[in-house]
Structures are given as structure tokens and as C-alpha cells.
Amino acid sequence: AKAVSNEIQDKEVAAEATQREIDAARKGYAPCGTYNAVLFFCIRDMAGVDPMYQYSLGWFIALFVRSIQGSEKADDLAQRLGNINDHFTYALYQNICRSLFEKDKLLFAFLLCTRVMAASGSLRPAEQQFLLTGGVGVPEADVPRPAGHEWLSAKAWGEMCRAANASAALAALPGHVAQRPDEWRRIYDSVSPEVEALPGGFHASLTPFERLMVLRCLRPDKVVPAIQAFVAASFGQRFTEPPPFDLGGSYKESSCASPLLFVLSTGSDPTAALLAFAESMGYGSKIAAISMGQGQGPKAAALIAAARKAGSWVLLQNCHLAPSWMPALEKICESIKPDNTDADFRLWMTSMPSPAFPVSILQGSVKMTNEPPAGLRANLRRSYALDPIGSPEFFEGCSKPGAFKALLFGLCFLHAFVQERRKFGPIGWNIPYGFDDGDLRISARQLRMYIDDNADVPFDALKYAIGECNYGGRVTDDKDRRLLNTLLSRVYRPEILDVAQPFKLSESGTYVVPPEGDHGSYLAALDALPAFPQPEAFGLHDNADITKDLQQTASMLDALALTGGGGGGGGGGGG
């Protein structure tokens, strides 16, 4: 009995030692759990920006497990956890961006960045609140505003004096500006103040976030490009370049029990892209589409029931027009299981943002947006990826490749021009027209047909087809029509075919038609363009940016406030 007792004691000692080793190993992984909990609360709080931004904890964990498997292995625990965190952060950014509107993609990257920094203690809550609110509720430093300097408004001076109390590093800022206002006037007058070095040694002594605070005081219109530079410096350039629309990638993420949802915006219609994708997957004749509305619910339910048995696809268009049927759709989606549905079945839906859309479907679906991306460069890149321009047969099959590729680049520039100019409000267009991908597709096909069917390029016919029919068919204001025709006459002219010198698409020569080459050479030329175009690219004065940029800054900071501010994260609440 004593021998048995001793053996039990030895085993208890060994078990306790093993338990201590397990606890120590588990604690080693705790920082990874803490880090990724911060990321989860980032995506949870995005629902405050738009009701369609809903993501489940189960989906988040599944993505995390994939990152554990897909990240680079390492023997050192700290290195291994760093690899997992880096891989998962970018995978999360890519997957979430797929379902965000363009205006919210940089906001999400900045939210990730600031939440991670706040959790690590490198960013103070008072500094974050100042960026969002301008220091509302913070007492002002007692420094008189310099006399005779009208460029320094009372609002900017007030914010600067509050910044001195919001951050210890900025305590001397109002005094330095008051003593040397001419040095700071250089920042105020700069075309790109976000890249200028701050005077008086402040640039070297301040953190990148504190420099953002200074810019908010002096030039709030340039906060958005400064935020982009901040994210690039903190997390890497790839977090400022959202992945392009990828229908095939989204399809691979789905299953018969996971619907696919297009979140619509004004002027966007993914139906053509979906039908082309269905054709390429062999489902061209096995996809049934129905436009939702009054009385369409029972028909949609019957289509879904038949498709679940046959293994075909169903497209429910404009679900926001049938809010009363949404609870029934939720029950149908809950009943779809892999064991009672053909594995090839897919349920596709389109909907504008709507509070009536069931949260359970939003959390369980693969969500996508298909908007024109922000900026001329990103817009041009997207155009070159769209059907038919992205097709090698179309791009390389013209009988006069030099003329076709030059004019096609001009057409893509025109498409980006007319869409991006909307952001300038009435300065851009008197009426904000919904130019979309369909205009580009038909114009590109007509361009190819006209060039193939004529010995010489019929510039007049091309200008009429595009300026009066395709794009011009949307234009109702006479001044807007004159603008469109003026742009066409500047792009579609014989000089664009002259290979001896680059053809300028903007006065500065920043945007030119690249030399003839393959599809990849045009993408490489686009990568060299600036991410943020200057107003001259649109034929506007430099000051045209100010109102637009101020609106973008206000919109982003307001949206950040809806997420609960840039920091914190944690506490109760479900996924």
C-alpha cells in the first residue's frame, strides 16, 4: 500500500509540474489572443458606420485559424506569434475591405492602426479624441493669437491652444507659432502640407500621430491624405491599397449554406458581372434572377426551393425593396444546411443598405461591394481589370493595335475623369450623373468595332457615340454636355496616335498615354501615377480641392466617432 501511495504522490508531483508547463506555454500565447481581440472589436464597431457591416465571431475565428495554418512558421515563440498577427491582420483587412464602401476602406485601416497602437500603449486616448473633435471640452492654453496674421483663423488658433493641453509634446506649439508665424505660414500655404517638415524641430520631436493633430489645426482639408500616409508608415503600404473586386475569390469563400450579398451603392449594378461569371463557371443557363418587390416573396421562395434540389443558382435583386419579406428570407437561410441542399446551390442577393436586412444573413454571408475606387489611378486599374478590357482576346485582337490601345487608354481616362469629377460637387458637374461600368463596356466594344471596320479612325463617329449616346445619354444639363464634349475633343483627336511624343491627358503631363505594349505594361504605367490626383487632372484650379477635401475629412472623422472613437475596444457585447 505504501508503494502505491508513493507512486500516486510521484504522479501528482509530475502532473503538477506538467500543469505548470502547460500554464506557462498558454500564457506565452496570451498576447496573441489579446491582440486579435482588439481586431475583433474593430470589425464589430464598424456596424456603427453602416448597418450592413455585420460580421460573426465564428467567421472571425475561422479566418484566424486559416492564418495560423497559412502564416510563416518559426521556432521562436515571439517570432511565430508576430508572423500569425501580421498574416491575420492583413487577411482580415482584405476580407473586410471586400464588403466596405470605398469611403470606408481607409477609415477601417486607420481604425485598425489606432486601436492596435492604443492597446499597446503608444497612443493616448486624449490625442485620439482631439483628432476626432478638435479638443472639445479641453481647456485652451493662455497664449494670445498673433496680430496681423489673418490666415490663422480664430478656429485654427483655438484648436492649436487646446492641442497644447491634449498632448504634452504640443505644449510649446502655440508659443512657437505666435513667435514665428511666417515659418508656419509655409505649411498653411503649401499644396501638399502633409509631406512638409514642421518648423522649429517639431517634425523630429513629434510622433506621426501628433503631426496629424497639428495638421488638423492648420490644414484640416489635408487630413485624409495624411491619414493614408500615417497608415502606410505604421502598417505598410499594402494597407492603403484595397484589393480589387474579385468575384471568383468571393465565390470560393461561399458554400451552399453561405449566401453571397452585393451591397449596392447609387449607380452600381453587379448583375452584368455576375451573369458573365456564371457563364464562365458553366451556370449561364442555371441561374434564375428575380427582382424583389411587392408580391415577389413567394416566387423567390419557390425559386430557392427548386434550386436547392437542382444545384443551380438564384439571384434576388434589390432585397431592400421587400422589407416585409426579410423575416421569411431569414428563416429560409437558417433552414439551408449542407445535408439538405445540393452542394452546387448558391444564393446571390443584392441590396442597398437597409436596417431591415436580417443581421443573421449579414453575419453569415459573403458580402461584396462593387464601387468605382477612389482616385484616378485606382479607377484606371479597375477599368483595365473589367470585362471586356481585361480579356486578352479583346485587348490584343484588334486589327490596328497601336491606335486601339491608345484610344482605349484615353477612354478609360475619360471614364475615371467623369466619375471622379462628381466628388467636386457643383464645380464638377451641375448634376451628379450615375456613370457606370455599362457605359465603359459599350464604349470599349464600339471603339474596337469602329477601328476594325474602318481604314482610318472615325474620330467624329466615336465622339458622337460616346458623347451623345453612351455617356452623353445620361447628361441633361447643357453646360455638362458641353464639358463632356470638350473633354472628348481633347482626348479623341489624331494627335493621340502620334508615337513620337507622349500624348498629354492633363496640362501638367502627369497623365499621358503610355507607349504601345501588352496589358501588363499599361498596369505598370498606372502604378507610377499619384494615388491622390491634383485638381489640374480634372481641368480645375488647385483651390477646387479645398471644399471637397474638407467634406471628406469631416465625413471620415464623423464616421470614426460612430465606431466609438479610435481607441479602446473590449468589454461586453456579442459578435
N, C-alpha and C positions, 0 to 999 in steps of 0.2 A: 504494500500500500504506500509505503514511504517513497519507493522508487517511482510509482505512478504519480504521487503528489509532486515530487521533484520535477518529473517530466512535464507535468502541467504547468508548473511555475516557469520552467525554462521556455515553454511555448508562449506563455503570457508575456514574458520579457521580450521574446523575439517578435511577437505580434505588436507590442507597444513600440518597439524600435521601427518595425515596418510602417506602422501608422504614422510615426513622426516623419519618416522619409516621404511618405505619400503626402502628408500635410505640407512639408517643405516644398515638394515638387509642385503641388497645387498652388501654393502661394506664389511660386515663380511665374505662373501663368496669369495670376490675378490682374497685372497691369494691362494685359491684352483684353480681358473682359471689361475692365473699366473704360478703356479707350473706345471699344466698339459699342458700349452702352451710350457713350456720348454721340456716336454716329447715328444710333437708332433714334434718339430723341431729336436729332436734326430732321430726319425724314418724317417723324411723327408730327413735328411742329409745322411742316410745310402745308398741312391741311388748313392752317390759319390764313394762308395766302390764297388758296383756291380749294373749293370743296372736292374737286376731283383728285387732289393729291393725297390719296389714301394708300397706305402700304401695311401689310400684315407682318407680325413678328415671325410667323412661320416662313414667309418668303425671305425675310431678312436673314434668318438662321440658315436656310438652305443656301443662300448666296455666300454666307460666311464659310460654310462647310466646303463649298467649291473652292474658295480662296485658300483654305487650309491645304486642300489637295493640289491646287494649281500654283501656289507660291514656291519660291526657291527654297530648297532645304538647306539647313545649316546645323552643325554640331553644337555651336554656342547658342544657349537658350535666348539671350538677349537679341542676337542677330536673327534667330529664327522668328521670334515674335515681331521684330521690326519688319522682316520680309512679309509676314502674314498681314500686318497692319497696312503696309504700303500697297500690297496687292489688293486687299479688300477695299481700302478707301477709294482706289481708282475704279475698281469693278462696281462699287456702289454708285460712284459719280456717273459712270457710263450708263448704268441701268436706270437710274433715276432721271437722268437728262433725257432719256428716250421719251419720257412721259411728261416733260415740262414744256411750257410755252417758252419761246425764245427769250422773252423779257425776264424770265425767272431762272435761267440757267447759270448766269454769272452770280445771281443772288444766292443760289444754292451752294456754289463753290465757295463763295465768301462766308456763308453761314458755317459750312464745314470747317473752314480755315479758322474762323474766330472761335468757334466752340472748342476745337481741339486746343488752341492756344490758351483759352480761358481755363480749360480743365488742367492744363499743365502749369498754370500759374504765371504764364508770360504775358497775360493780357488782363488788365484790371477792369472790373465792371463799370467803374466811373468813366473810364475812357471810352468804352463801348457806348454807354448811354449818351456821352457827349456827341459822338459821331451821329447818332440817330436823331437827337433832339436839339443839338446846338447848345446844350448846357442848361436846359430849362430847369429852374429850381436851384441852380448853382450860383452862389454869390459872385459878384464881379470884383476883380482886383481894382484897387483905387488908383488908377493911372489915367490922367486926362488925355482925351483924344487930341492928336497933333493938329494944330490950327493950320488952315490954308491948304489942306490936302483933301479935296472933295472926293477924290477917287476912293478914299477909305470911308465907306458909309458907316452910319451910326449902328446899323445891324451887324456889320462885319466887326466893328470895334467892340461891340457888346459881347459877341461870341468869343473874340480873342481874349477879352478880360475874364470871361468865365472859364475858358480853356486853361488859364493860369492856375485856377483853383481845382480844375478837374484832373490835372496831371502835374506832378511835381517837376517833371522835365520841362514844362512850358511856363513855369513860374516867372521866368525873366523875359518871356516873349513880348508882352505889351510894352514894357520899358524899352526894349531894344527897337521895336517898331516906332515908338514915339521919338526916339533919339535919331534914328536913321531911316526915315520914311522913304527916301529916294531909293535906297537899296531894295526895299520890299516892293516898291512900285514896279520894279523889273519883273517880279513874279506875277504881279497883278496884270501887267500888260502883255505877258508872254502868250504866244499862240498855243504852246504846249507847256503850261506851268507844272504839270505833273512830272515832267522829266528835268525840270530846272533844279539846280542846287540852291538850298536855302541860304541866305546870308548869315554872317556872324557866327559861323561854326555850328549853327543849329542842324545843318544837314548831317554832319558826322555824329553829333551827340544824341539825336533823336532816333527812336526806333521807326521802322516803316509805318507802323500804325499811328504813331504820334505825328509823323509828317502828313498822314491822311487828315488828322484833326486840324492841322494848320491850313491845309488846302481847303477844307470845308469852310473855314473862316474867310479866306481871301478869294477863292475861286470855286464856289460850290458847283458851277457848271461843269467842272472837270473832275468831279469826284468819281464818276463811273469808270473812265479810263484809268484813273489812279487805283481804283479797287481792282481792276483787272491786272495791273502791274503788281499790286500787292499780293494777289493770289498766285501769280506766276513766280514771284520771288519766294513765297512761303511754301507752296506745294508743288511748283513746277509748271512749266508752260502748258503741259497737256491738260491741266485743269481749267484752262481758259479756252480750249478748243473742243467744244462738244462733239460727240460722234455724229456722223451724218445719218439721215433717215435710212434705216436698214430693215426692210420688211422681212427678208429672209431670216435675219438674226432673231427678230421678234417671233417669227413662226416657230423656230427651233426651241424657243423658251416655253411655248404653249403646249397644251395637250388637249385631249377631248374634253377634259373637265375644267380646263383653264381658258375662258373666253379671251378674245383679243378685242381691245377697245381703242378706237381712234377718238381722241379728244379734239373736237373741232374748234377752229377759230374763224373769224369772219373772212370769207374768201377762200378757205381751204376746202378741198374736196378730194379725199384719197381714193374715191371709187375707181377711177381710171387706173391708178397704180395697183390697186388690189385685183382688179379684173385681169390686168396684164400678168401679175404674179400668179394668179390662179391658172391662167393659160400655160405659163411656164412649168407649173407643177402638175399639169395634167388634169386640172379640175375646171377647165374652162366651161365644160358642159355640165359640171356637177356643183355649181354654186347658184343658190336661189337668193335673190335680193328682194326685200320688201321695204317700202318707205313707211315708217310708223306715223300714226295719226289716229284720229277718231275711228273706232271700229276695226282697226287693223290687228289688235291684240290676238284674237282667236286664230286669225290666219297665220300670224307669226308663230303661235304655239303649235299649230298643225305642221308648219314647215319644219320646225325644230324637231318635233317627234318623228317625222318621216326621215329627216337627215340623220338622226341618231341611229336609226336602224340601217340606213343605206351607206353610212360612212361618207356623206357628202358635206358641203359647206353651206352655211346660211349667213346672210348679211342683213342685219337690222339697221336701217338707216334712220338717222335723226331721232334717236330714242327720247331726246328731251321733249319731243312733241307729244309723247304719250305718258305723261307723269302718272296718270291714274293706273296704268298697266304695269308700272315698275314693280310693285309688290308681287304681282303674278310672275314677272320675269325672274325676280329673286328666288321664288320657290322653284321655278323650273331649273335655274342654275344650281340650286342646292341639291336637286334630285339627280343631276348628271354625275355619274360615277364611272370610273374605268370598267367596272364589272357589269354595267348595264348599258353601255354605249360603245358603238364601234370606235376603234382607236383612231380612225382617219377623220372622224367628225370634228369640225371646227365651227365655233360660233363667233362671228365677227360682228362688231357693233360700232356705230358712230354716234356721237352725242356732243352737243355743246355743253359747257359747264352748267350743271344744274344741281341744286341742293336736293332735288327729288330722286336723284340717281342713287340706287342702293349702295351703302357703304360696303356690304359684304362682297358685291360684284367688283367694286373698285379695288378692294384689297386682294381679291383672288384672281384678277385678270392681268393680262399683259397689256399695259397702257402705252399708247404712242401718240405723239403729235407730229404734224407734217406742215410746219410753217416755213415760210422763207426765212433763212437765218439772218442774223443781224450783221450788217456790214457788206460792202461791195464784194470783198474778197470771198467771204463765206457764201454769199449768194451766187457768185460766179462758179465756185467749186460745186455747189449743189446742182446748178444747171448742167454742168458737164457730167454729172452722175445720173441725171434723169434720162428716162426713155423719151425719144429715140437717140439723143445726143450721146449717151453712154454706150450705145451699141456699136461695136467695131464695124459691122456691116454698113450701118448708116454713115458713120463718121469717115470711113475710108473708101466708100463705094461710089463717090461722085465722079463724073467724067472729067471735071475740072477741079481737082482737089485744092489747088492753091487759092483760087477765087472763093470756093465754097467754105474753106476753113477760116479765111479772113472775114468773110461776111457773117459766118456763124458766130465767131467771137464777138463781132460787132452787135449781133442780135442778142447774145447773152448779156452783153454790157447794157444794152438798151433795156432788157428785162429787169436787170438789177437796178438800173437807174430809176425806172418808173416806180418800182416797189419801194426803194429806199427813200425816194423823194417825198413819199407820203409822211415820213416822220417829221418833216419840217412844217406840217400843218398847212395853213392857207398860203404860206410862202412857197410851198412845194407844189400843191395842187389846190385849186379853188374847191374842188370836190374830191374826197379821198376814194378813188376808184378801187375796185377789188380785182386788180390784175392778178391772174393766177397761172399755174403751170399749163393749163389748157391753151392759153394764148401763146406760150412759148412753143409748145408741141406743134400746133398747126402752122405757126410761122416758120419753124425749122423745116417741116416737111415741104411747105410751099417753096421755101428757099432752094432746097435740093431739087425739086421738080422744075422750077424756072431755070436754074442753071443747067440742068441736064438737057432741057428741051430747047434751049436757045444757043445760037453760036456766040452771041455776046450777052453779057449780064444785063438783064432788063431792069435797070435801076428804078425807072418810073413805075413799072408794074409792081415791083417789090414794095416800094414806098406806099403805093395805093392799097395793096393787100394788107400791109401791116398797119399803116396809119389811118386808114378809113374803115377797114373791116375787122381785123383781129383785135388789136389793142384799141384802135380808134372807135370800134363799135361800142365800147363802154363809155366813151368820153362824150359828155353832153354840154359842157361849157365851152364857148367859142375860144376863150383865152387858153384853156387847157388844150384844146385841139391844135391851136397854133404852136404851143410849146412842144407837143408831141411831133408835129410835122417838122418843126425846126430841128429837133433832135435827130429825126430820121434823115433829114437833108444833110446833116453834119456827118453822119455815120455812113449812110448808103450813097457813096459817090465814088467815081473812078479812082481817086487818089488812094483809096483803101487797098487797091490791088497792086500798088507800086511797091515792089520788094526792095527797091534801092534804099529806102529810108523808112523807119518805123512810122506808122500812121498814128497820130495822137488822138486819143479819145477824150482828153482833158487838156486844158490850157497849159498846165504845168508840165505835161509829158510824163506824169507818174503812171498814167494808164495809156498803154499803147497796144496795138495789135501784135502779138508775138509772131516771129517768123514761122513759116510752114514747118510742121513736124507731126509726130504721132500724138495720140491722145495724151500720153504721159508728159510730153513736153509742154503742153498747154497747162496741165495741172502744176508742173514745176514753175512755170511763169507766174501763175496765180499765187503760189506760195510766197513769192517775193513782194507781193503788194502789201501795203499797210493794213493792219487789222481795223483801224478806225479811219475812214476816209475824211479828208478835209472837204468843206463845202464847195471848193472850186471844182471838185469832181462832178458836182451837180449843176455847175454854172451859177453858183450862188456866192455872195460875199462871205468873208470869214465870219462876220458877226451873225450870220444866219444860224450858226450852231448854238448861240447862247440860249435862246428860248427853248429849243429842243433839248439841249443838254440839262438845263435846269429842271425841265419836266421829268427827264429820265432819272436825275438824281433824287428828286422828291418822291418819285414812284418807287425807286429801289429802297430808300430809307423808310418809307411808309410800310412797304411790304416786310422789311426786316423787323419793324416794330410789331407786326402781326404775328411773327414767329415767337414772340416773347423776348425780342431783343437779340443781340448777337451772342449772348453768353448763357451760362447756366446749363440747363438740361439736367434732367433727373427727376427724382420724385415719383409720385404715383402716376397712374394713368396707364391705360392699355395700349396695345399696339394697333 
